[in-house]
């Protein structure tokens, strides 16, 4: 039996665009709208889970409501000649009445009950004009995770939702930076261990050990022979003067 057609309305419908530069976290939004008269459960999946943070990545959308999902791309070395193969899939199912165990519901779902939509990721480098516009837009907007009963929310609900979203986004960004610092620290430690190993191997070479021991022995012999030579010279002078005095 074929799968049911996707009930949610996705915006954007096919492509998730990420605009560089990719030296920092880049966020794009995916809006999910439920036009039906039933509650819909959704789950967002990706082929590259280590490269993206998705908030929220699952949930329930009430009839006529919508939710905005923030997809955050982690920093990476961008190659314009390499095409992105990353993809996302939005999987949905009508929520059974009185459902409490979402994980169990997804496991027990029949294939013909599942609906899905696939999106591909597109990476773009901004032009000079886009850079200026992005700076202005980023200072005025933040990704919203607020689920509303309709598209238009009240003016009083927006500030509270925005502050919560900003706090969560800051926590995620701080966690990403902490992980990057940890990876850099471990790389430095690994490099230091390699350098230390090379120095130790050089220090333990047999040629160096023999030459060092030979040099030390020659220094000790020369140091020990010096006092003996001085005693002999002193004895000769003393004997010479004593003999002359007696004569």
C-alpha positions in Angstrom: 0.0 0.0 0.0 1.4 3.4 -0.9 2.1 6.1 1.7 -0.3 8.8 2.5 0.3 12.3 1.1 2.0 14.8 3.4 -0.6 16.7 5.4 1.6 19.5 6.6 2.5 22.5 4.6 6.3 23.1 4.5 7.9 26.5 4.0 10.3 26.2 2.2 8.9 23.2 0.5 11.9 21.6 -1.1 15.2 23.3 -0.2 16.9 24.5 3.0 19.2 27.3 2.1 22.2 28.2 4.2 24.0 31.5 3.4 27.8 31.8 4.3 30.4 32.6 5.3 30.4 29.3 7.2 33.0 30.3 9.9 30.2 30.5 12.5 26.8 28.8 13.1 24.4 29.5 10.2 20.6 29.2 11.0 17.7 28.7 8.7 14.1 28.2 9.6 11.6 25.6 8.4 7.9 26.4 9.0 5.4 23.5 9.5 1.7 24.3 9.3 -1.1 21.9 10.0 -4.2 22.8 7.9 -6.2 19.8 9.0 -8.7 19.3 11.8 -6.5 16.7 13.5 -3.4 16.8 15.7 -0.3 15.8 13.8 3.0 14.4 15.2 6.2 15.4 13.4 9.8 14.3 13.5 12.7 16.0 11.6 15.6 13.7 10.5 18.9 14.4 8.6 21.5 12.5 6.8 24.3 14.4 8.6 23.2 14.6 12.3 26.7 15.7 13.5 26.6 18.8 11.3 23.3 20.2 12.4 21.4 21.2 15.5 17.6 21.0 15.1 15.2 22.7 17.6 12.6 21.3 18.0 13.3 18.1 16.2 9.9 16.5 17.1 6.5 17.4 18.6 2.8 17.7 18.1 1.0 20.4 16.0 -2.6 21.2 16.9 -5.3 21.7 14.2 -4.7 25.0 12.4 -1.5 25.6 14.3 2.1 26.0 13.0 5.6 25.6 14.4 8.9 27.0 13.2 11.9 24.7 13.4 15.4 26.2 13.6 18.1 24.3 11.7 21.6 25.3 12.7 24.5 24.4 10.5 27.8 24.0 12.4 31.0 25.9 11.2 33.0 24.0 8.5 35.6 24.6 5.7 33.4 25.6 2.7 34.5 24.3 -0.7 32.5 26.0 -3.5 33.4 23.1 -5.9 31.8 20.5 -3.6 28.1 20.0 -3.9 26.1 19.4 -0.8 24.7 15.9 -0.4 23.0 16.6 3.0 19.2 16.0 3.1 16.4 16.4 5.6 13.2 14.5 6.0 10.0 15.7 7.8 8.1 12.6 8.9 4.5 12.9 10.2 1.6 10.9 11.4 -1.8 11.7 12.8 -1.7 11.7 16.6 -4.0 9.0 18.2 -6.4 10.3 20.8 -4.9 10.4 24.3 -1.4 9.5 23.1 1.3 10.0 25.8 4.2 7.8 24.6 5.4 9.4 21.4 8.4 7.1 21.0 6.2 4.0 21.3 3.7 5.5 18.8 6.5 6.0 16.2 7.7 2.4 16.7 4.2 0.9 16.4 3.2 3.1 13.4 2.3 1.2 10.2 4.1 2.2 7.0 0.9 3.3 5.3 0.1 5.7 8.2 3.4 7.6 7.8 3.8 10.7 5.7 7.1 12.3 4.8 8.6 15.2 2.8 12.3 15.4 1.8 14.3 18.6 1.5 17.9 19.1 0.2 20.4 21.5 1.7 21.8 24.3 -0.5 24.9 26.3 0.5 25.3 29.8 -0.8 28.0 32.5 -0.4 26.6 36.0 0.1 27.2 38.9 -2.1 28.5 42.3 -0.8 24.9 43.6 -0.6 23.6 40.5 1.1 26.3 40.8 3.8 25.0 44.2 4.8 21.4 43.1 4.8 22.2 40.0 6.8 23.8 42.0 9.6 20.8 44.3 9.9 18.4 41.3 9.8 20.2 39.2 12.4 20.1 42.1 14.9 16.3 42.4 14.6 15.2 38.8 14.3 15.7 35.5 16.1 14.4 31.9 15.3 11.0 31.3 16.8 10.0 27.9 18.3 6.6 29.1 19.5 3.6 27.0 18.5 0.5 29.1 17.9 -3.1 28.3 17.3 -3.0 30.4 14.1 -0.5 32.4 12.1 -1.1 35.7 13.9 -0.1 35.6 17.6 -0.9 38.4 20.0 1.6 41.2 20.7 1.9 40.2 24.3 2.9 36.6 23.5 5.7 37.4 21.1 8.2 39.0 23.6 8.1 36.1 26.0 8.6 33.6 23.2 11.4 35.6 21.7 13.3 35.8 25.0 13.0 32.1 25.5 14.2 31.4 22.0 17.2 33.7 22.4 18.2 32.0 25.6 18.1 28.6 24.1 20.0 29.7 21.0 22.7 31.2 23.2 23.1 28.0 25.1 23.4 26.0 21.9 26.0 28.4 20.5 28.0 28.3 23.7 27.9 24.5 23.7 29.1 24.3 20.1 32.0 26.7 20.8 32.9 24.6 23.9 33.0 21.5 21.8 35.2 23.2 19.2 37.6 24.4 21.8 37.8 20.9 23.3 38.6 19.4 19.9 41.3 22.0 19.3 42.8 21.3 22.7 42.9 17.5 22.1 44.5 18.1 18.7 47.3 20.2 20.4 47.8 17.6 23.0 48.1 14.9 20.4 50.7 17.0 18.5 52.7 17.6 21.6 52.7 13.8 22.4 54.0 13.1 18.9 56.8 15.7 19.3 57.7 14.3 22.7 57.9 10.8 21.3 60.3 11.9 18.5 62.6 13.6 21.0 62.7 10.5 23.2 63.5 8.2 20.3 66.3 10.5 19.2 67.7 10.6 22.8 67.7 6.8 23.1 69.8 6.1 19.9 72.8 3.9 20.6 75.3 6.2 18.8 74.4 9.1 21.0 74.6 6.9 24.1 78.1 5.6 23.2 79.4 9.0 22.2 78.1 10.6 25.3 79.5 7.9 27.6 82.9 8.1 25.8 83.0 11.9 26.2 82.1 11.7 29.9 84.9 9.0 30.5 87.5 11.2 28.7 86.5 14.2 30.8 86.7 12.2 34.0 90.1 10.8 33.1 91.5 14.2 32.2 90.1 15.7 35.4 91.6 12.9 37.5 95.1 13.0 35.8 95.4 16.8 36.3 96.0 16.6 40.1 98.6 13.8 39.6 100.6 15.8 37.1 100.7 18.8 39.4 102.0 16.7 42.3 104.9 15.4 40.1 105.8 18.9 38.9 105.8 20.2 42.5 107.9 17.2 43.7 110.5 18.0 41.0 110.8 21.6 41.9 111.0 20.8 45.6 113.8 18.2 45.0 115.7 20.7 42.8 115.7 23.4 45.4 116.5 21.1 48.3 119.4 19.6 46.3 120.8 23.1 45.5 120.4 24.2 49.1 122.4 21.2 50.5 125.2 21.7 48.0 
